[in-house]
C-alpha cells in the first residue's frame, strides 16, 4: 500500500532510531515517529512520505509501552532537549549501547566488538552544572526565559529545567524581577534591539560555588549593583559578571567580560584535580559522569609513570591533568587560545609541572612537532569534536606509532570511521566503553582503547 502525507496509520513501535524516534511499520512501510517509544502502539499522521519510508507525528498512544514512563518535566515534548525522558532509564542505556554497537558494525565494519557494559548515571536528573537561558518576550508582552524548542528560536518558558540545579530558578527569578522592575527589555533577534540576551549559570557540584553571567547587547546593565547585591544572598554565590555581545548573530557569548562582584571564575573538582571555570571555559556539564569517563580513559592509557603522552583537542586541560598524575610528561593541543590559558592556570592551580600546552589545530601541531622537532609519544589521547579526527592527524598517529591510542568520542558514527582507519593501519581495538554523560538525551560518550 502507498502512503501519502496526512494519512493516518496505526503502528506497533518495534525499534528506536539514532535520534530517539520510535520506528514502526505499516504494510512494510517504515515510519519514524518522534515521541513514540519501543513497545507503544500508536496512531500517527504521515507528515513526510518517501517511497519506502516516512515520518509521522504522534497523534495518539493507543497502548503505552511497558518501557514508557512519565516525564519529570512538563515541557519535555515541547522543548525537545530531552528526547528520551519518556523512556525508562534502563531502556535508555540499552538504546545507547545498541547505538554505539550499530555504528561500529555498520560504519567501522567491526564484528567482534570488545564492548564493556555502558556506564550509567546514578543521577539521571539535575546533573547539569551549566545552563544558558535565552531571554525574550511572549505574545502577551511578558518577559520570559527558558529553552529554545528544537530547531527553532521559539522560547519554551521554563525556569526549573529537570536536568539543571535548583539554584537556577532562584537566579532566573531575581534577574527577571530586576528587568521588570527597572524596565529592562530583552533582546529581540529580529530587530536587534533590547538589552538582555541570555543568562548563563554555572554550579560547582563539589565546591558549591555559583557563577552568574548576564549577556547583554550593550555596555552596561542598569542598576547592576542592586541585582548583584540580591544575587549575593544566594548561598555559594562566587562570581557575578556581565558579558558584552553586540553582534547580530546566534553566538551566545561575546569576547568582553566585566566582573560585577567576586571572582571571574569558580572552582570545581573532578577526582583529585581542581579546575578554574570562567564563563568562556569549556567544561563537561555532568561532573559525576565526567569523573567516571576520565577514570576510564586513564585506565585504558595504562600509564606506569615513564610515558610521554599527547592529549589532542585538550580543551582546558581537563583530561591532560588526569593523565599527568600518572605520566612522565603530557603535551596538550587545543585550537582555542582562551582554553589553553585556562589549561595552564589549571596546571598551576594543581601544582603540576609535567605539562606543556600548544595553541593550534591538532592536525597541524602534532605533525609539526613530530616531523620537525622529533617529539614522540608512548600514548596518544584524542577527544575530538563531533566531526572526528582529521585524516592527516590519523596518518601522523600511525607514523608516530604509539603503543596505545585512547579515543574519547561524543559521536559514535565518526568514532567508528576513525577506528577503522587506525585499525587498517595496524592497530587492534582492545576495549570499548560507552559512558552516559547526558541521561534523558540521545547523546552518548564512548571511550576506546587501541594497541599495537
Order of alpha helices (4+ residues) and beta strands (2+ residues): beta-beta-beta-beta-beta-alpha-alpha-beta-beta-beta-beta-alpha-beta-beta-alpha-beta-beta-beta-beta-alpha-beta-alpha-beta-alpha-beta-alpha-beta-alpha-beta-alpha-beta-beta
